[in-house]
């Protein structure tokens, strides 16, 4: 992907960017055709789709192949969920991300999880340096799990999130991803407390897009939402077909699919 594509992706964060996360080339192209301005992968959905557990169990080589396949199938910017960089060594994490850039990604998610915050910062610094050498203004969406994984007592969560946000910005992060946040008052506190564009994860009780725009949120991720919906539909259809062997009912479930051969030709 070109420096121009990276610049386009950064610019998309000037207003609310909605990302229905994909997990392979087909889901990515469908999401693009539905109107998405960029494609984001979900680390969990990508791993599950190939029979792996989420949480650094998915081989980096396989992830590179997924990003390459997505890049062949779409024409919009791609951001890849890189978990924690697939290494506790900042240099190795940066090298892994460099291969994702080569595969077509102009953005990544990089999470702290339960690892030391200082390690997260060192990874961001190393990844920023590698991206700059490649001439790509990589969008590093730095994820902090302060709320999602209850890393501190609830009354300290926003303060700790903002403390980390300030350090993330100094380290070279482009955006702040705070999964688990849904309360409008907490969202407002984070938006007002950092210069970084705020990304939240779709979850029950989260405000809708109109409200999120008013609150100043710049990115809304579906995470595993689409994957779970698709798998639930596939399981239900499989159970019904196994039970009844009803070909007409199975055919009707298809709806009006696109011409997939035409979609992926050339």
N, C-alpha and C positions, 0 to 999 in steps of 0.2 A: 504494500500500500504506500502511496506517496505522501510527502509532507503536506500536500494540499488536502488529502483525505483526512489526515490528522487534524489539520486546522478546521476543516468542516465539522469534525466530531466535537472539537472544543466549542465551536460556535453554537452547536445544538443545545448546549447547557446554558445559554442565555435566557431560555424560558424552560418550561417543564418538558423534559424528554421522557416519554413513556416507552419502556422497553419490555415487550412480551418475550421473555428469554427462550431461546431455541436450544436444541441439543444435537442437531446434525444438519446436513446440507438441505434436506427436504423441509424440515421444520423452519429453517432459516429463510428459505425461499418463500414459503407460505406466509411467514410473518412479514417479509418485505412486500409481497403482493397484497397483503392486508392493509398496507399503508405505513409500516414502520420506517422511520427515518434512519435507523441504525439497527444493527443486530448485536445482541448480547447473548453470550452463552451462559448457562447455569452449570457450575461445576458438578453439582449433584446430579442434574438431569443428564449431562454428558456421560458421567460415570455410570449411572444406572442403565442408560441406553445400551451400554456395551458390557453390562454384567459385572460392574465393579461397585464397591461401596464408595460413598463420598468420604472425603477426609484424607487426602494425600495417598490414596490407594491406586489412583488412576495413573498409569505410566505416562510420563511426559511425551514420549514418542507418539503415543496414541492421541494425546491432546493436540499435538502439532498436526497430525493427519486430519483431525476433525476441523481445525481452523483452516487448513488448506482446502478441504472440501467445501466448507462454507464460503470461502473466498472465491472459489470457482462458480458458486451458485448465485451469488448476490452482487449487487453493484453499490451498496451503501456501506458506510464505515462499520467495522467489526470491533467489538470489545470483548475480550476473553476473560472469564473468571479463572484466575490463576491460583486460587486458594491462597496459600502462604508462600507461593513461589516454588513449591515442591522441594524445599531444602531449608534447613536451619542455618546454612552457611550463606550469608548475603551475596558472596561472589557467585556461588552456584545458582542461587535464586535469580540473580541478574542474567546469568548465562542462559538459564531456562527461558526467561522472558525474552531475551534476544532472539531465540529461535521462534517464539510466538510472533514477534514483530516480522521476522523474515517470512513467516507463514501467511501473514496478512492482517494481523491485529494492529490497530492504532490506539487501543485502550486496553487496560486490564483492571480487574479487581484484585486487590492484595489485602488479605485479612491478617489481623493480629491473633484472633482466637484467644487461647489461654497462654500464649507465648509472652515473654517479657516485652513490654512496650518498646524498650530500647532496641530490641532485635528487629521489630517492625520498622523502626525508623532507619536502621542501618540498611535494611533491604530496600527501602524506598530510595535512599541515597545512592545505593549501588545500581539500582535499576534506572534511575534518572541519568546517571553518568553513562551507562551503556546505551541508552536510547539517544542521548545527545551525540554520542560518537557515530551513531547510525543516521543522524540528521533527522530524527523523528521526534516531534514534540508529543511523546506518548502521554495519553491521558491516564494518570495513575489514580484510580478511584480507591482511596485508602479506606478499608473497612475496619471499623472498631466494634468489637462485640461486648462493649461495656454493658449495654442493656440486654442484649440477646442472651448472653451467658452469665448475667448477673455477676460481673467481675468485682463490683463494689456494692455496698449496701444501697438500696433504692434511693435514699435521700441524697446520696453522693453521686448518683449516676450522671446527671447532666454536667455537674462541675467537672467530673473526671473526663467525660466525653470532650468537653471544651478544652481541657488541659491537653489531651491527646491531639485534638484538632490543631492547636497552635503549633505543637511540635511537628505534626505531619506537614503542615504548610511550610515550615522552615526546612524540612528535609527534602522538599520537592514534590509533595503530593499535589494533585490537580483538583481532587474532589474528596468529599467526606461521605462515606457510606455508613449509616447507622441503622442496621437491621434491628427490629424490635421496637423502634419508636413509632408511636401512633397517636399519642395524646397531643392535641393542637398546642397546648401551652408549652409542652416540652419541645415540640418542633419549633415553635417561635423562639424559644430560648436558644436553641442551637443555631438557627438561622441568623439570629441577631448577634450571636457570640463568636462567629467565625466568618472569615472572608471566603472560605471554600464553599463551592456549590454543594448543597445537601442532597444526598440520595437516600431515599427510604425504600423499604421493602413492602410490597402489597401484603396486607394481613387484615383480619377482621378488625373493624372499628377504625381503620385508617381513613382519613378524609378522602373524598373523591378528588378528581383532577381539578375541578374548579376551585375547590377549597385549598388544595395544595398550592396552586398558583398564587392565590391570595396570601398564603402563608410564606411564600418565597422559596418553596422547595423546587429544585431544579431537575430532579430525576426520580422516576418511580419504576422500580423493577418488579417484574412478576415472579422472579426467582423460579421455583419449581412448579408454579401454578399451571402453566399450559401443559407441561409434561404429565402432571397428575391427572388433569382433565382428560388428556388423550389416552392415558393408560386405563383410566376408569371406564371410558367409552369402549375401548378395545376389549377389556375384560367382560363387560356386560354383554357385548355383542357375541363374544366367544362362548360365554355361558349359555346364552339363548340358542345359539346355533348347535352347540353340543347337545342341548336338551331336546330341541325340536327338529333340527335338520331342515329348517324352513328356508329354502333358497330365496323365495320372494322377499321375505322379511329381511334377510341379510342384504339383498341387493338394494332394497329401499333405504337401508341405513347409510348407504354411500352418499346420499344426497346428490349433489351435482359437482363431482370432483373435476378439477382442471385436467387438461391433457398433459399428464406428467412427462411423457416423452417430448412433447413440444416445449414444455417448461424448461427441461434440462438439456435440450439439443443445443449444440454449439457452445 
